[in-house]
């Protein structure tokens, strides 16, 4: 199993996925970036990035749209 990506690697992969229009990859990458920020104790960045993951999940019919919505709703960040 490959080592987790660091913030710089995630930023690079997110930029490439945006250029390619790869919404499915963006869902996963934003979730990874959010988890990294939460591990660093940055809850504000965590929710910002989870929201991005949710938006791309909705736009792309990704299976994570529903659990991401539940996560946001459970935290009072989505109605």
ZAMARKE-675295 format. One line per 4 residues: for each residue x, z, y of N, C-alpha, C, O. Coordinates in Angstrom, 3 decimals. Example, Ala and Ser with C-alpha at 12.3 -4.5 7.8 and 13.67 -1.06 7.14 Angstrom:
BEGIN
13.190 7.800 -5.690 12.300 7.800 -4.500 13.200 7.800 -3.300 14.236 8.465 -3.319  12.850 7.080 -2.250 13.670 7.140 -1.060 12.900 7.870 0.030 13.409 8.039 1.138
// end
This chain:
BEGIN
0.853 0.000 -1.183 0.000 0.000 0.000 0.895 0.000 1.241 1.829 0.796 1.330  0.611 -0.897 2.206 1.450 -0.958 3.407 1.285 0.284 4.276 0.254 0.956 4.255  2.327 0.560 5.030 2.298 1.701 5.952 1.278 1.437 7.056 1.054 0.285 7.428  0.653 2.503 7.588 -0.287 2.314 8.704 0.413 1.683 9.901 1.609 1.880 10.116
-0.342 0.935 10.661 0.207 0.292 11.851 0.342 1.300 12.979 -0.470 2.216 13.109  1.380 1.122 13.795 1.518 1.973 14.979 0.770 1.313 16.141 0.264 0.199 16.009  0.708 2.001 17.266 -0.070 1.527 18.411 0.388 0.151 18.889 -0.444 -0.697 19.213  1.686 -0.076 18.937 2.197 -1.367 19.411 1.807 -2.493 18.449 1.413 -3.575 18.885
1.915 -2.240 17.155 1.516 -3.251 16.168 0.025 -3.546 16.254 -0.391 -4.702 16.174  -0.779 -2.493 16.419 -2.220 -2.692 16.558 -2.541 -3.501 17.806 -3.359 -4.419 17.754  -1.911 -3.174 18.921 -2.134 -3.922 20.163 -1.819 -5.404 19.969 -2.566 -6.271 20.422  -0.708 -5.682 19.292 -0.316 -7.073 19.049 -1.331 -7.783 18.171 -1.714 -8.919 18.452
-1.765 -7.124 17.117 -2.738 -7.749 16.202 -4.099 -7.920 16.866 -4.796 -8.902 16.610  -4.479 -6.977 17.712 -5.737 -7.105 18.447 -5.664 -8.315 19.378 -6.615 -9.092 19.461  -4.554 -8.474 20.069 -4.395 -9.621 20.975 -4.476 -10.939 20.207 -5.126 -11.881 20.660  -3.826 -11.010 19.058 -3.867 -12.232 18.237 -5.294 -12.499 17.754 -5.764 -13.635 17.803
-5.978 -11.460 17.292 -7.357 -11.630 16.811 -8.279 -12.107 17.932 -9.170 -12.924 17.701  -8.063 -11.595 19.147 -8.857 -12.073 20.297 -8.583 -13.552 20.550 -9.515 -14.332 20.744  -7.314 -13.936 20.547 -6.967 -15.348 20.791 -7.590 -16.255 19.733 -8.016 -17.368 20.041  -7.643 -15.786 18.499 -8.192 -16.583 17.396 -9.717 -16.495 17.296 -10.343 -17.249 16.552
-10.299 -15.577 18.045 -11.739 -15.394 17.954 -12.167 -14.790 16.626 -13.262 -15.063 16.135  -11.299 -13.971 16.048 -11.537 -13.368 14.729 -12.241 -12.027 14.878 -11.612 -10.969 14.827  -13.560 -12.088 15.063 -14.350 -10.889 15.273 -14.313 -9.919 14.110 -14.327 -8.707 14.323  -14.267 -10.425 12.878 -14.208 -9.535 11.718 -12.928 -8.713 11.742 -12.961 -7.511 11.481
-11.807 -9.345 12.053 -10.536 -8.612 12.141 -10.596 -7.589 13.266 -10.068 -6.486 13.131  -11.233 -7.944 14.371 -11.308 -7.023 15.509 -12.075 -5.752 15.159 -11.720 -4.674 15.638  -13.105 -5.851 14.345 -13.837 -4.656 13.922 -12.877 -3.690 13.241 -12.824 -2.510 13.587  -12.128 -4.188 12.285 -11.192 -3.350 11.539 -10.072 -2.825 12.428 -9.730 -1.643 12.374
-9.507 -3.699 13.238 -8.380 -3.298 14.083 -8.782 -2.253 15.123 -8.043 -1.299 15.364  -9.953 -2.433 15.741 -10.406 -1.432 16.713 -10.703 -0.097 16.039 -10.491 0.958 16.636  -11.191 -0.134 14.803 -11.413 1.123 14.088 -10.076 1.813 13.781 -9.957 3.032 13.905  -9.085 1.030 13.385 -7.761 1.607 13.132 -7.169 2.199 14.405 -6.606 3.293 14.391
-7.303 1.463 15.506 -6.777 1.951 16.781 -7.500 3.229 17.199 -6.880 4.157 17.718  -8.813 3.276 16.971 -9.585 4.479 17.301 -9.104 5.666 16.482 -8.921 6.760 17.017  -8.898 5.456 15.194 -8.416 6.542 14.328 -7.052 7.052 14.790 -6.787 8.254 14.761  -6.201 6.138 15.212 -4.884 6.528 15.712 -5.027 7.389 16.971 -4.345 8.404 17.112
-5.907 6.984 17.878 -6.111 7.761 19.109 -6.693 9.132 18.804 -6.311 10.120 19.432  -7.614 9.203 17.846 -8.184 10.500 17.483 -7.090 11.398 16.891 -7.044 12.593 17.185  -6.224 10.836 16.071 -5.122 11.605 15.486 -4.176 12.127 16.564 -3.544 13.170 16.396  -4.085 11.390 17.670 -3.260 11.811 18.808 -3.999 12.800 19.706 -3.421 13.334 20.653
-5.272 13.044 19.409 -6.060 13.986 20.204 -6.741 13.373 21.412 -7.225 14.099 22.281  -6.789 12.053 21.485 -7.395 11.373 22.625 -8.816 10.934 22.262 -9.041 9.790 21.868  -9.766 11.857 22.400 -11.156 11.583 22.025 -11.796 10.512 22.906 -12.602 9.717 22.423  -11.451 10.483 24.177 -12.012 9.479 25.073 -11.636 8.071 24.606 -12.489 7.185 24.542
-10.378 7.873 24.284 -9.924 6.570 23.789 -10.547 6.268 22.437 -10.885 5.118 22.156  -10.705 7.289 21.592 -11.347 7.099 20.294 -12.729 6.479 20.471 -13.037 5.468 19.839  -13.569 7.073 21.327 -14.937 6.581 21.502 -14.960 5.213 22.177 -15.809 4.381 21.856  -14.051 4.974 23.097 -13.947 3.667 23.740 -13.677 2.581 22.690 -14.319 1.531 22.689
-12.728 2.850 21.807 -12.348 1.867 20.794 -13.412 1.721 19.710 -13.636 0.616 19.217  -14.066 2.810 19.333 -15.157 2.725 18.360 -16.299 1.886 18.928 -16.936 1.125 18.200  -16.556 2.025 20.226 -17.587 1.213 20.861 -17.224 -0.268 20.778 -18.087 -1.106 20.515  -15.954 -0.591 21.001 -15.510 -1.982 20.861 -15.721 -2.468 19.429 -16.216 -3.574 19.213
-15.350 -1.650 18.463 -15.545 -2.027 17.060 -17.020 -2.305 16.786 -17.362 -3.271 16.104  -17.891 -1.452 17.323 -19.328 -1.606 17.127 -19.833 -2.921 17.737 -20.603 -3.644 17.104  -19.407 -3.222 18.945 -19.843 -4.456 19.609 -19.428 -5.678 18.787 -20.231 -6.586 18.572  -18.184 -5.699 18.332 -17.731 -6.837 17.529 -18.424 -6.879 16.178 -18.671 -7.962 15.648
-18.741 -5.726 15.613 -19.491 -5.687 14.350 -20.875 -6.298 14.541 -21.336 -7.077 13.708  -21.537 -5.940 15.648 -22.864 -6.513 15.940 -22.774 -8.025 16.134 -23.570 -8.780 15.575  -21.809 -8.454 16.920 -21.679 -9.879 17.234 -21.385 -10.730 16.004 -21.715 -11.915 15.964  -20.757 -10.109 14.992 -20.296 -10.882 13.838 -21.040 -10.573 12.553 -20.643 -11.036 11.484
-22.110 -9.801 12.639 -22.857 -9.475 11.435 -22.039 -8.717 10.412 -22.237 -8.866 9.206  -21.120 -7.905 10.900 -20.211 -7.138 10.036 -20.958 -5.956 9.408 -21.808 -5.338 10.049  -20.636 -5.656 8.170 -21.300 -4.567 7.443 -21.078 -3.200 8.088 -21.851 -2.276 7.834  -20.056 -3.049 8.904 -19.784 -1.760 9.545 -20.656 -1.496 10.773 -20.580 -0.414 11.356
-21.473 -2.456 11.172 -22.304 -2.259 12.369 -23.211 -1.042 12.227 -23.307 -0.231 13.149  -23.867 -0.909 11.096 -24.793 0.212 10.909 -24.080 1.562 10.885 -24.510 2.476 11.589  -23.000 1.730 10.099 -22.319 3.034 10.136 -21.685 3.346 11.492 -21.641 4.508 11.898  -21.196 2.329 12.191 -20.635 2.570 13.519 -21.731 3.005 14.484 -21.521 3.893 15.311
-22.894 2.381 14.378 -24.017 2.777 15.224 -24.412 4.221 14.935 -24.659 4.998 15.856  -24.470 4.576 13.655 -24.814 5.956 13.278 -23.790 6.941 13.821 -24.152 8.028 14.270  -22.529 6.574 13.784 -21.475 7.434 14.319 -21.655 7.646 15.814 -21.594 8.775 16.300  -21.877 6.557 16.541 -22.067 6.648 17.990 -23.340 7.430 18.333 -23.341 8.272 19.231
-24.399 7.144 17.618 -25.665 7.827 17.867 -25.544 9.312 17.569 -26.037 10.136 18.340  -24.898 9.670 16.465 -24.721 11.059 16.090 -23.934 11.860 17.118 -24.100 13.074 17.238  -23.078 11.165 17.854 -22.269 11.809 18.882 -22.953 11.756 20.250 -22.390 12.208 21.246  -24.172 11.200 20.294 -24.886 11.111 21.558 -24.349 10.039 22.475 -24.536 10.113 23.690
-23.688 9.046 21.921 -23.084 7.991 22.735 -23.832 6.672 22.642 -23.412 5.669 23.220  -24.935 6.676 21.919 -25.779 5.490 21.755 -27.181 5.976 21.453 -27.369 6.981 20.768  -28.169 5.253 21.971 -29.556 5.685 21.723 -30.190 4.862 20.623 -31.352 5.083 20.279
// end
